């Protein structure tokens, strides 16, 4: 009840907690902060365990799920969509082949061990090394794994054979278009004894020969027995080709009804090929589930959580990378806002209260920094660390942000200090003999705390967005997980129509920034003396 009583006694807190949007925003921010504390705590425990050798939490399903290395682990095939959705058939085939390739690498290592007869890893060790987070190859004898693998690869071979039919249909279609043009030219030719006419007959005959060959090749590997394109009788086309090559074309040059039948059969055949290819994919997926059974229990829950938003181009969990990136963003925001607000508020209050040379010096400093374009200054400061041991770390970001973000708090606090030093309680403290330093620390700075809250929230948002921008430009964090890295790496994915990674990074950043924007407005309304009523 003490907390509730304290809120009721304070008009500012009462107004803040009466704002429903602000309460929701604080709840969202609290979730992000809980995530931040959890990740930091697990990193600390992991470091202690690795240093002392007493324990290892990296393989613990829950405690080790949000360690930095987990954000870099491969958990599946490339660009798998989230929320249980499936990719288009061709992409699903590529993803299924990735898992079979994982199994093939196991066979390669085991076969190599048999040849060398050295101290090679056991099958269990190889299976463990080739696992994809909690998803791993079924633990069976190597002979059974080979049998399952061969069954799956035979289906892929049949599917690849079917895929070769699609280019043949395209070739038939193109040849028919050429054939129609040649036929029109032959019918329009009046001089049948000219060399031009003979060349035209040869071109038409060879085009007919191409159509015949393509049809024969197609019929040999047609997906179904009653495929209309595979049942085409080409004998009439052969007769027309022979007549053309003898420079005595038939009238008409070829059987028009047969050509029309071929053209109408092309669309039907195309659909048949697509259905047959999809049927092979449906046939191979149960075999894949045999090789990679879904984990159960707590490991199954964790794996489903990893795959909730799918995977990126490298097969890494987008969900884990987005969540771990929130830790990076909050870390940058907290450190930068604390240092910048503390430094800016102190020198701003000192400049406003002491005046004179100190005030002129502070004004010159922030006027000079303000004259430089903000983003350009950030880029230059971050670029200064290129080639140093700090390149690719967060240190350049901290330095760049702290050297630029103190200006706002300094200006606002200086203006407030100029007003406060003329108030009665400050004059009374001076009359009682209090030192200037004591008045500054006990009266001026504490009465600017509402500005510190507001500026901290604003700079927190600015630091997050700045980190994303600089990282996207390649001047921030180079390795690990960050919303800027995710957005940068999603460029080729967006071109191919895969929006899960950029969508996840944008969503998590949008929610955090929006919550802080709402909270900032609520803090200003509640704690700014001009708004408190």
VOGU-3710 file (C-alpha; in Angstrom, 3 decimals, decimal comma):
1> xxxxxxxxxx> 0,000/0,000/0,000  2,956/2,327/0,504  3,598/2,562/-3,241  -0,065/3,269/-3,897  -0,118/5,915/-1,170  3,024/7,513/-2,590  1,391/7,700/-6,018  -1,770/9,222/-4,562  0,252/11,812/-2,632  2,155/12,964/-5,737
11> xxxxxxxxxx> 0,119/14,948/-8,290  2,727/14,182/-10,981  2,675/10,410/-10,385  -1,097/10,433/-10,093  -1,379/12,157/-13,442  1,184/9,814/-15,007  -0,569/6,612/-13,905  -3,953/8,003/-14,857  -2,750/8,088/-18,463  -3,781/4,689/-19,831
21> xxxxxxxxxx> -1,551/4,927/-22,899  1,437/5,715/-20,691  0,716/2,705/-18,479  0,546/0,421/-21,520  3,780/1,961/-22,836  5,476/1,367/-19,474  4,297/-2,255/-19,573  5,807/-2,746/-23,034  9,053/-1,077/-21,992  9,131/-3,275/-18,885
31> xxxxxxxxxx> 8,972/-6,391/-21,085  11,924/-5,132/-23,114  13,839/-4,357/-19,909  13,074/-7,815/-18,492  14,424/-9,323/-21,697  17,508/-7,100/-21,390  18,144/-8,136/-17,768  17,600/-11,810/-18,620  20,118/-11,776/-21,473  22,691/-9,858/-19,413
41> xxxxxxxxxx> 22,225/-12,266/-16,494  22,613/-15,353/-18,664  25,721/-13,903/-20,304  27,200/-13,257/-16,871  26,359/-16,791/-15,664  27,820/-18,295/-18,821  31,013/-16,286/-18,366  31,327/-17,373/-14,731  30,685/-21,000/-15,648  33,228/-20,997/-18,465
51> xxxxxxxxxx> 35,845/-19,239/-16,327  35,490/-21,504/-13,299  34,652/-24,673/-15,218  31,927/-25,475/-12,678  28,970/-25,440/-15,071  27,992/-24,787/-18,662  24,614/-23,259/-19,480  25,147/-23,072/-23,244  23,361/-26,400/-23,795  20,536/-25,667/-21,372
61> xxxxxxxxxx> 17,333/-25,293/-23,446  15,998/-22,269/-21,543  18,990/-20,630/-19,860  21,197/-20,947/-22,931  18,563/-19,943/-25,492  19,424/-16,220/-25,503  23,219/-16,359/-25,323  25,009/-14,312/-28,016  26,195/-17,401/-29,896  22,627/-18,698/-30,171
71> xxxxxxxxxx> 21,755/-15,712/-32,367  24,445/-16,916/-34,802  23,559/-20,626/-34,772  22,018/-22,203/-37,831  18,615/-23,634/-36,944  17,220/-24,553/-40,356  17,285/-24,023/-44,096  17,561/-20,600/-45,697  14,604/-18,210/-45,683  12,022/-20,438/-44,046
81> xxxxxxxxxx> 8,865/-18,388/-43,349  7,461/-18,059/-39,855  4,176/-18,851/-38,098  4,075/-22,333/-39,628  3,700/-20,984/-43,165  5,362/-22,738/-46,096  7,382/-21,424/-49,007  6,507/-21,885/-52,651  7,174/-25,426/-53,959  10,513/-24,628/-55,629
91> xxxxxxxxxx> 11,820/-22,965/-52,457  10,514/-25,825/-50,311  12,448/-28,219/-52,509  15,666/-26,246/-51,946  15,019/-26,211/-48,216  14,371/-29,963/-48,133  17,575/-30,605/-50,095  19,499/-28,604/-47,477  18,477/-31,062/-44,769  19,447/-34,035/-46,927
101> xxxxxxxxxx> 22,791/-32,334/-47,566  23,289/-32,184/-43,800  22,831/-35,950/-43,659  25,188/-36,473/-46,596  27,932/-34,595/-44,740  27,583/-37,142/-41,944  28,147/-40,003/-44,388  31,169/-38,218/-45,883  32,813/-37,882/-42,481  32,045/-41,449/-41,446
111> xxxxxxxxxx> 33,340/-42,833/-44,766  36,496/-40,762/-44,449  37,038/-42,163/-40,959  36,803/-45,730/-42,268  39,423/-45,012/-44,930  41,878/-43,344/-42,571  41,315/-45,743/-39,633  42,362/-42,916/-37,343  40,957/-41,434/-34,163  37,753/-40,208/-35,761
121> xxxxxxxxxx> 34,571/-39,119/-34,050  31,861/-41,639/-33,302  28,504/-41,553/-35,072  26,913/-40,034/-31,985  29,503/-37,256/-31,913  29,022/-36,577/-35,623  25,235/-36,425/-35,205  25,670/-34,007/-32,305  28,037/-31,814/-34,318  25,591/-31,622/-37,245
131> xxxxxxxxxx> 22,494/-30,767/-35,239  20,515/-27,614/-35,972  19,881/-26,225/-32,495  17,382/-28,672/-30,945  16,692/-30,329/-34,320  18,994/-33,250/-35,008  19,257/-36,313/-37,260  17,474/-39,361/-35,910  19,758/-41,581/-33,844  19,799/-44,803/-35,888
141> xxxxxxxxxx> 22,498/-47,121/-37,229  24,391/-45,703/-40,189  22,928/-48,334/-42,540  19,365/-47,302/-41,729  20,244/-43,635/-42,194  21,711/-44,422/-45,614  18,565/-46,303/-46,616  16,298/-43,387/-45,637  18,647/-40,936/-47,331  18,714/-42,919/-50,583
151> xxxxxxxxxx> 14,917/-43,106/-50,635  14,710/-39,347/-50,356  17,387/-38,705/-52,981  15,675/-41,031/-55,462  12,551/-38,875/-55,158  14,641/-35,771/-55,776  16,164/-37,410/-58,863  12,704/-38,097/-60,260  11,680/-34,536/-59,482  14,752/-33,155/-61,251
161> xxxxxxxxxx> 13,905/-35,261/-64,290  10,407/-33,834/-64,335  11,767/-30,306/-64,061  13,720/-30,848/-67,268  10,408/-31,146/-69,129  9,509/-27,520/-68,571  12,329/-26,144/-70,819  11,314/-28,652/-73,508  7,764/-27,282/-73,499  9,147/-23,787/-73,872
171> xxxxxxxxxx> 11,304/-24,927/-76,801  8,286/-26,572/-78,464  6,261/-23,385/-78,039  9,024/-21,219/-79,524  9,509/-23,630/-82,447  5,772/-23,537/-83,203  5,848/-19,731/-83,371  8,760/-19,849/-85,803  6,987/-22,524/-87,806  3,889/-20,383/-88,223
181> xxxxxxxxxx> 5,988/-17,499/-89,556  7,860/-19,701/-92,037  4,581/-21,233/-93,233  3,128/-17,803/-94,003  6,242/-16,834/-95,972  6,100/-20,049/-98,017  2,456/-19,489/-98,907  3,208/-15,909/-99,935  6,152/-16,905/-102,163  5,286/-16,922/-105,867
191> xxxxxxxxxx> 8,627/-18,030/-107,327  9,172/-21,606/-106,122  12,310/-22,049/-108,195  14,335/-19,352/-106,431  17,127/-19,942/-103,962  15,215/-17,896/-101,409  12,313/-20,357/-101,596  14,652/-23,323/-101,129  16,262/-21,696/-98,088  12,835/-21,024/-96,665
201> xxxxxxxxxx> 11,829/-24,672/-97,162  14,999/-25,824/-95,407  14,414/-23,501/-92,443  10,821/-24,676/-92,114  11,837/-28,339/-92,429  14,556/-28,055/-89,783  12,136/-26,247/-87,454  9,653/-29,106/-87,928  12,481/-31,519/-87,157  13,138/-29,636/-83,897
211> xxxxxxxxxx> 9,466/-29,898/-82,934  9,504/-33,640/-83,641  12,671/-34,186/-81,593  11,388/-32,145/-78,669  8,120/-34,091/-78,654  9,947/-37,413/-78,700  12,264/-36,340/-75,861  9,282/-35,143/-73,872  7,294/-38,353/-74,363  10,192/-40,434/-72,977
221> xxxxxxxxxx> 10,007/-38,794/-69,535  6,408/-37,529/-69,478  4,994/-37,380/-65,909  1,815/-39,349/-66,661  0,906/-41,953/-69,244  -2,114/-40,059/-70,589  -0,236/-36,787/-71,044  -1,767/-35,323/-74,252  1,553/-33,863/-75,369  3,283/-37,227/-75,024
231> xxxxxxxxxx> 0,557/-38,957/-77,073  1,000/-36,736/-80,129  1,561/-38,812/-83,306  4,415/-37,102/-85,193  4,205/-39,201/-88,367  2,314/-36,478/-90,258  4,954/-33,955/-89,181  7,678/-36,252/-90,486  5,954/-36,397/-93,885  5,671/-32,604/-93,977
241> xxxxxxxxxx> 9,366/-32,269/-93,016  10,477/-34,670/-95,762  8,431/-32,765/-98,369  9,955/-29,470/-97,277  13,520/-30,779/-97,423  12,739/-32,040/-100,960  11,614/-28,493/-101,808  8,082/-29,746/-102,525  6,041/-28,529/-99,551  2,594/-29,957/-98,954
251> xxxxxxxxxx> -0,508/-27,818/-99,301  -0,955/-26,810/-96,544  2,680/-27,061/-95,462  1,725/-29,152/-92,426  -1,414/-30,486/-90,768  -2,928/-27,396/-89,146  -5,221/-29,431/-86,893  -2,220/-31,351/-85,523  -0,291/-28,147/-84,779  -3,333/-26,713/-83,005
261> xxxxxxxxxx> -3,603/-29,920/-80,987  0,044/-29,556/-79,929  -0,526/-25,944/-78,906  -3,604/-26,771/-76,822  -1,763/-29,673/-75,178  1,115/-27,445/-74,029  -0,897/-25,735/-71,257  -2,319/-29,057/-70,082  1,143/-30,594/-70,083  2,580/-27,658/-68,130
271> xxxxxxxxxx> -0,013/-28,083/-65,391  0,693/-31,809/-65,354  4,408/-31,194/-64,844  3,781/-28,742/-61,987  1,422/-31,179/-60,281  3,886/-34,035/-60,703  6,742/-31,950/-59,258  4,566/-30,934/-56,289  3,566/-34,560/-55,790  7,233/-35,533/-55,503
281> xxxxxxxxxx> 7,746/-32,801/-52,905  4,812/-34,135/-50,895  6,340/-37,598/-51,240  9,757/-36,535/-49,919  8,563/-34,563/-46,882  7,576/-37,657/-44,806  11,024/-39,075/-45,533  12,543/-35,814/-44,325  10,528/-36,079/-41,110  11,980/-39,560/-40,685
291> xxxxxxxxxx> 15,503/-38,174/-40,856  14,801/-35,070/-38,785  12,025/-35,831/-36,270  10,689/-32,739/-34,554  12,048/-32,337/-30,993  9,580/-32,894/-28,162  9,204/-31,575/-24,626  10,888/-28,361/-23,596  13,344/-28,669/-26,488  10,424/-28,831/-28,893
301> xxxxxxxxxx> 8,895/-25,683/-27,391  12,220/-23,825/-27,622  12,741/-24,933/-31,233  9,248/-23,830/-32,234  9,980/-20,505/-30,570  13,195/-20,190/-32,595  11,309/-20,885/-35,817  8,340/-18,624/-34,984  9,531/-15,896/-37,371  11,410/-18,196/-39,735
311> xxxxxxxxxx> 15,072/-18,094/-40,723  17,324/-15,683/-42,597  19,571/-16,367/-45,601  22,097/-18,136/-43,344  19,416/-20,280/-41,708  19,602/-18,400/-38,385  16,568/-17,793/-36,186  15,009/-14,416/-36,974  13,134/-14,439/-33,664  16,282/-14,891/-31,570
321> xxxxxxxxxx> 18,205/-12,328/-33,610  15,393/-9,786/-33,262  15,151/-10,338/-29,500  18,903/-10,232/-28,967  19,031/-7,079/-31,087  16,616/-5,525/-28,585  19,274/-6,109/-25,916  21,852/-4,284/-28,055  19,445/-1,390/-28,673  18,522/-1,018/-24,998
331> xxxxxxxxxx> 22,171/-1,276/-23,973  23,139/1,521/-26,363  20,123/3,599/-25,343  20,742/3,270/-21,604  24,470/3,993/-21,697  24,225/6,883/-24,144  21,211/8,539/-22,527  22,714/8,240/-19,031  26,115/9,677/-19,965  24,795/12,366/-22,315
341> xxxxxxxxxx> 22,039/13,559/-19,973  24,289/13,497/-16,912  27,096/15,377/-18,638  24,817/17,791/-20,489  22,674/18,546/-17,448  25,643/19,189/-15,144  27,511/21,561/-17,450  24,236/23,183/-18,549  23,227/23,832/-14,933  26,740/25,107/-14,135
351> xxxxxxxxxx> 26,716/27,444/-17,132  23,297/28,839/-16,246  24,033/29,293/-12,553  27,644/30,505/-12,596  27,410/32,552/-15,802  30,444/34,528/-16,937  33,317/32,688/-18,597  31,861/29,241/-17,914  28,595/30,195/-19,577  30,375/31,647/-22,626
361> xxxxxxxxxx> 32,551/28,522/-22,954  29,589/26,138/-22,784  27,616/28,226/-25,288  30,590/28,182/-27,673  30,924/24,395/-27,311  27,336/23,475/-28,059  27,031/26,141/-30,768  30,085/24,692/-32,524  28,807/21,121/-32,324  25,315/22,193/-33,393
371> xxxxxxxxxx> 26,660/23,868/-36,529  27,835/20,506/-37,860  25,094/18,357/-39,475  24,098/15,750/-36,938  24,290/12,641/-39,094  27,555/13,750/-40,735  29,139/14,275/-37,307  28,015/10,822/-36,189  29,456/9,205/-39,314  32,775/11,056/-38,958
381> xxxxxxxxxx> 33,149/10,139/-35,288  32,313/6,502/-35,974  34,634/6,447/-39,001  37,525/7,642/-36,820  37,666/4,185/-35,239  38,077/2,387/-38,571  41,190/0,216/-38,416  41,436/0,353/-34,618  40,860/-2,483/-32,167  37,451/-0,976/-31,409
391> xxxxxxxxxx> 36,221/-1,193/-35,013  33,072/-3,269/-35,263  32,310/-2,933/-31,533  29,870/-0,658/-29,745  32,621/1,650/-28,440  32,600/3,939/-31,532  28,829/4,272/-31,211  29,038/5,212/-27,549  31,677/7,859/-28,256  29,889/9,279/-31,296
401> xxxxxxxxxx> 26,519/9,487/-29,557  27,808/10,880/-26,260  29,769/13,616/-28,060  26,651/14,747/-29,912  23,652/13,975/-27,693  24,691/16,109/-24,686  23,822/19,334/-26,552  20,036/19,116/-26,114  20,046/18,456/-22,348  22,718/21,139/-21,893
411> xxxxxxxxxx> 20,680/23,847/-23,635  17,434/23,016/-21,849  19,037/22,692/-18,412  20,983/25,944/-18,852  17,757/27,818/-19,582  16,068/26,269/-16,564  19,065/27,106/-14,326  18,938/30,750/-15,420  15,345/30,879/-14,217  15,936/28,944/-10,989
421> xxxxxxxxxx> 18,873/31,010/-9,725  16,663/34,080/-9,398  14,009/32,325/-7,272  13,551/33,073/-3,576  14,785/29,759/-2,134  18,070/30,054/-4,082  18,480/33,656/-2,883  17,763/32,517/0,672  20,396/29,767/0,461  22,918/32,329/-0,737
431> xxxxxxxxxx> 22,011/34,674/2,119  22,528/31,860/4,633  26,067/31,399/3,312  25,672/28,216/1,263  28,443/27,708/-1,258  27,735/27,928/-4,962  28,642/24,257/-5,419  26,174/23,267/-2,681  23,398/25,377/-4,178  24,098/23,884/-7,595
441> xxxxxxxxxx> 23,977/20,303/-6,295  21,189/20,701/-3,738  18,832/23,162/-5,419  19,527/23,776/-9,102  20,212/20,274/-10,462  17,480/18,471/-8,410  14,887/20,956/-9,664  15,801/20,137/-13,239  15,176/16,402/-12,720  11,941/16,528/-14,719
451> xxxxxxxxxx> 13,978/17,718/-17,705  16,444/14,868/-17,165  13,618/12,310/-17,305  12,242/13,760/-20,504  15,651/14,168/-22,156  16,686/10,643/-21,142  13,640/9,228/-22,887  14,232/11,320/-26,002  17,934/10,461/-26,187  17,164/6,793/-25,572
461> xxxxxxxxxx> 15,028/6,785/-28,717  17,612/8,781/-30,670  20,426/6,416/-29,665  18,444/3,378/-30,783  17,615/4,880/-34,166  21,168/6,180/-34,546  22,644/2,750/-33,816  20,401/1,179/-36,443  21,338/3,806/-39,047  25,110/3,623/-38,439
471> xxxxxxxxxx> 25,099/-0,175/-38,340  23,093/-0,260/-41,559  25,715/2,023/-43,146  28,486/-0,314/-41,976  29,920/2,073/-39,356  28,425/0,423/-36,279  28,319/-3,134/-35,049  29,889/-5,492/-37,610  29,192/-8,915/-36,105  26,505/-10,479/-33,958
481> xxxxxxxxxx> 22,888/-9,393/-33,995  21,488/-5,896/-34,389  18,392/-4,457/-36,003  20,704/-2,494/-38,301  22,532/-5,680/-39,328  19,230/-7,483/-39,894  17,886/-4,699/-42,109  21,158/-4,541/-44,050  21,263/-8,309/-44,589  17,626/-8,411/-45,662
491> xxxxxxxxxx> 18,206/-6,364/-48,837  18,643/-9,390/-51,160  15,808/-11,170/-49,357  13,381/-8,319/-49,998  14,240/-8,436/-53,709  13,212/-12,099/-53,761  9,999/-11,381/-51,851  11,090/-12,561/-48,382  10,115/-9,907/-45,807  10,340/-11,810/-42,536
501> xxxxxxxxxx> 13,737/-10,514/-41,401  13,222/-6,837/-42,243  9,668/-7,080/-40,921  10,795/-8,517/-37,578  13,551/-5,926/-37,092  11,228/-3,068/-38,045  8,378/-4,312/-35,847  10,438/-4,753/-32,667  12,109/-1,379/-33,165  8,792/0,321/-33,948
511> xxxxxxxxxx> 7,115/-1,023/-30,799  9,977/0,054/-28,527  10,334/3,520/-30,065  6,560/4,106/-30,073  6,303/3,085/-26,399  9,077/5,507/-25,445  7,509/8,303/-27,495  4,219/7,843/-25,639  6,006/7,668/-22,288  8,027/10,799/-23,077
521> xxxxxxxxxx> 4,881/12,806/-23,772  3,304/11,470/-20,587  6,389/12,331/-18,514  6,400/15,864/-19,883  2,719/16,315/-19,106  3,137/14,891/-15,605  6,445/16,362/-14,401  6,934/19,579/-16,358  5,786/22,398/-14,042  4,147/24,162/-16,967
531> xxx> 1,854/21,152/-17,492  1,211/19,980/-13,947  -2,089/21,248/-12,681
//
